[in-house]
Amino acid sequence: MTLDSICLLAHKCKKAGEPERCDNHCYAFLKLHGENGEGGLWSVTDIPKAYRQSMMRTLPFEKDNPLAFEFVARYCSNIIENVNTGQGYYFYSIPEPAVNPKGTGTGKTTAATAILNEYLVARVILHVTRKKLITELPALLINASKYQNAFNAQFRGHRTLQEEASQKYYLLKDQMMTVALLAIDDIGIREATEAFKNEFYEVIDTRAVEQLATIYTSNEPIERIGQLLDDRIASRIEGSTFPVSFKGEDKRRGGRR
């Protein structure tokens, strides 16, 4: 059985579908997916399984959001350079009271994960052709609420648990501050303490100053982020990204995303 149906590299691989070559001994497949298809770089980027096949060619929102589709397509067409120059996006919803009052499920996370997957594919190709070796984590997806939970866990339970949580948190924070391409999903859906706001600001400020590419998704326009989180956070995001709006029906209903 060949692996071209699950390998994100298949559409760019001359060996894809060949019985004796398209298997889990393929170096590129191992690098991206691991031996069992659930490991490799793909697993440590924390992209959920539901978005494993998110790629430019599979994006489902071209009809509802043609301009957003064009922006993502343009980004992916020259993805290495766009990431290297720190180009970022702020994907946000435009609620439609009669169709989708909360603006959920319009394709923002799908777009963000497609960009991450396209970048991983491009980096693995550069790695296996020895043009640019992968020496550290190239991309990461982090849900904003999970990041907040990781921060809060440092202050709960007995001391040993707090110390373990602190180590995990600062490892995550360091990755968020240094990874070449970071996607932060669903920002602005929870209230936050001043301490957490300061931590979050440090992450996005560092990325903005170092010109590291960051993709944000939110159900809120950028001006609301200033009210929900902090004006400094909103200012940094606005200054380092290009805003792209999404609208339409909630495609998560009925199993679509």
C-alpha positions in Angstrom: 0.0 0.0 0.0 1.4 3.4 -1.0 1.2 6.5 1.2 0.4 9.1 -1.3 -3.1 9.5 0.0 -1.9 10.7 3.4 1.5 12.3 2.6 1.4 16.1 2.3 4.4 15.9 0.0 2.6 13.7 -2.6 1.5 16.4 -5.0 5.2 17.5 -5.3 6.8 14.1 -5.3 7.8 12.1 -8.4 7.8 8.9 -6.4 4.3 9.3 -5.1 2.1 6.2 -5.8 5.1 4.0 -6.8 4.6 0.6 -4.9 8.2 0.1 -4.0 9.1 3.7 -3.2 6.1 5.4 -1.8 6.2 3.9 1.7 7.2 4.6 5.3 10.9 4.1 4.4 10.8 7.3 2.4 13.1 9.8 4.1 10.9 12.8 3.3 7.8 11.0 4.6 9.6 10.1 7.8 10.8 13.6 8.3 7.3 15.1 7.9 5.0 12.3 9.2 7.1 9.8 11.1 7.1 6.1 10.5 3.4 5.5 11.4 2.2 8.7 9.8 1.4 10.3 13.1 4.8 11.6 14.1 7.6 13.6 12.5 7.5 17.4 12.2 3.8 17.4 11.6 3.1 16.1 15.2 5.3 18.6 17.0 3.7 21.6 15.3 0.4 20.7 17.2 -1.8 21.0 14.1 -5.0 19.1 15.0 -5.8 15.9 13.0 -8.9 17.6 11.6 -6.7 20.0 9.8 -4.0 17.5 8.7 -5.0 17.7 5.0 -5.4 21.5 5.0 -3.5 22.7 1.9 -3.9 25.5 -0.5 -5.5 23.2 -3.1 -8.1 21.9 -0.6 -9.3 25.2 0.8 -13.1 25.2 1.0 -13.9 28.9 1.2 -13.1 30.4 -2.3 -16.7 31.0 -3.1 -17.7 32.7 0.2 -14.4 34.5 0.7 -12.6 35.0 -2.7 -10.4 37.8 -1.4 -9.2 35.8 1.6 -8.6 32.9 -0.8 -6.5 35.1 -3.0 -4.4 36.4 -0.1 -3.7 32.8 1.2 -2.9 31.6 -2.4 -0.5 34.5 -2.9 1.2 33.8 0.4 1.6 30.1 -0.3 2.9 30.7 -3.8 6.1 32.1 -2.4 5.9 30.8 1.1 9.6 30.6 2.0 10.2 34.2 1.2 7.0 35.4 2.9 7.9 33.6 6.1 11.6 34.8 5.9 10.5 38.4 5.6 8.0 38.1 8.5 4.8 38.6 6.6 1.8 37.9 8.9 -1.9 37.9 8.7 -4.8 38.7 11.0 -7.7 36.5 10.0 -11.0 37.7 11.6 -14.7 37.1 11.2 -17.5 39.4 10.0 -20.6 38.2 11.7 -23.8 38.0 9.7 -26.9 38.0 12.0 -29.1 36.0 9.6 -26.5 33.5 8.6 -23.8 33.3 11.2 -24.2 35.7 14.1 -20.9 34.8 15.8 -18.8 34.5 12.7 -17.6 31.0 13.6 -16.5 28.2 11.2 -15.8 30.5 8.2 -12.4 29.0 7.3 -9.9 31.1 9.4 -8.3 28.1 11.1 -8.3 26.1 7.9 -6.5 29.0 6.2 -3.9 29.2 9.0 -3.2 25.5 9.1 -3.0 25.4 5.3 -0.2 28.0 5.4 1.5 26.0 8.2 1.3 22.8 6.2 2.5 24.4 3.0 5.5 25.8 4.9 6.3 22.4 6.4 6.2 20.8 2.9 8.5 23.6 1.5 10.9 23.3 4.4 11.1 19.5 4.1 11.8 19.7 0.4 14.6 22.2 1.2 15.9 19.8 3.9 15.9 16.6 1.8 17.6 18.4 -1.1 20.1 19.8 1.4 19.5 23.4 0.4 18.5 24.4 4.0 18.6 21.9 6.7 15.9 21.8 9.5 17.8 22.2 12.7 14.9 23.4 14.9 11.1 23.5 14.9 10.1 25.5 11.8 6.4 26.0 12.6 3.9 25.9 15.4 0.1 26.2 16.0 -1.0 27.3 19.4 -4.6 27.8 20.5 -4.8 31.0 22.6 -6.9 29.4 25.3 -4.5 26.5 25.7 -1.6 28.9 25.9 -3.5 30.8 28.7 -4.2 27.5 30.4 -0.5 26.6 30.3 0.3 29.9 32.0 -2.4 29.5 34.6 -1.3 26.0 35.5 1.8 27.4 37.1 -0.3 28.7 40.0 -2.4 25.6 40.7 -1.9 22.5 42.7 1.0 21.6 44.9 4.5 22.9 44.4 5.8 19.9 42.3 2.9 20.3 39.9 3.5 24.1 39.7 7.2 23.5 38.9 6.4 21.0 36.2 3.8 23.3 34.7 6.2 26.2 34.8 8.9 24.3 32.9 6.3 23.3 30.3 5.0 26.8 30.0 8.4 28.5 29.5 9.4 25.8 26.9 6.2 26.7 25.0 6.8 30.4 25.4 10.3 30.1 24.1 9.1 28.1 21.1 6.4 30.8 20.4 9.0 33.5 20.6 11.5 31.9 18.2 9.8 29.6 15.7 9.9 30.8 12.1 6.2 30.6 11.5 3.7 30.8 14.4 -0.1 30.6 14.2 -2.1 31.7 17.2 -5.7 30.5 16.9 -8.8 32.1 18.5 -7.4 35.1 20.3 -9.7 37.3 22.2 -12.3 34.8 23.4 -11.4 34.9 27.1 -10.8 37.5 29.8 -7.2 37.6 31.0 -5.2 38.8 34.0 -2.7 41.6 33.7 0.1 39.1 34.3 -1.0 37.0 31.3 -1.5 40.0 29.1 2.1 41.0 29.8 3.3 37.5 28.9 1.3 37.5 25.7 2.5 41.0 24.8 6.2 39.9 25.3 5.7 37.0 22.8 4.1 39.1 20.1 6.3 42.1 20.7 9.4 39.9 20.3 8.1 38.4 17.1 7.2 41.8 15.7 10.7 43.2 16.6 12.5 40.2 15.2 10.2 40.2 12.1 9.0 36.7 12.6 5.9 35.6 10.6 2.8 35.2 12.7 -0.7 34.3 11.7 -3.6 35.2 14.1 -7.2 34.1 13.9 -10.0 35.6 15.9 -13.8 36.1 15.8 -13.1 39.7 16.7 -11.9 42.6 14.6 -8.6 44.1 15.7 -10.1 47.1 17.4 -12.0 44.7 19.8 -8.8 43.0 20.7 -7.6 46.2 22.3 -10.8 46.3 24.5 -10.7 42.5 25.3 -6.9 42.2 25.9 -4.8 45.3 25.7 -4.2 48.2 23.4 -0.5 47.4 23.3 -1.3 43.9 22.1 -3.7 45.1 19.4 -1.2 47.7 18.3 1.6 45.1 17.9 -0.7 42.7 16.0 -2.0 45.5 13.7 1.5 46.7 13.0 2.9 43.3 12.0 0.1 41.7 10.1 -2.3 42.3 7.2 -6.0 42.0 8.1 -8.1 39.5 6.2 -11.8 39.2 6.8 -13.9 36.0 6.5 -17.7 35.7 6.3 -20.4 33.2 5.4 -22.1 30.1 7.0 -20.6 28.1 9.8 -18.9 25.3 7.8 -18.2 23.2 10.9 -21.8 22.2 11.0 -22.4 18.9 9.3 -18.7 18.0 9.6 -17.4 20.7 7.2 -14.7 23.1 8.3 
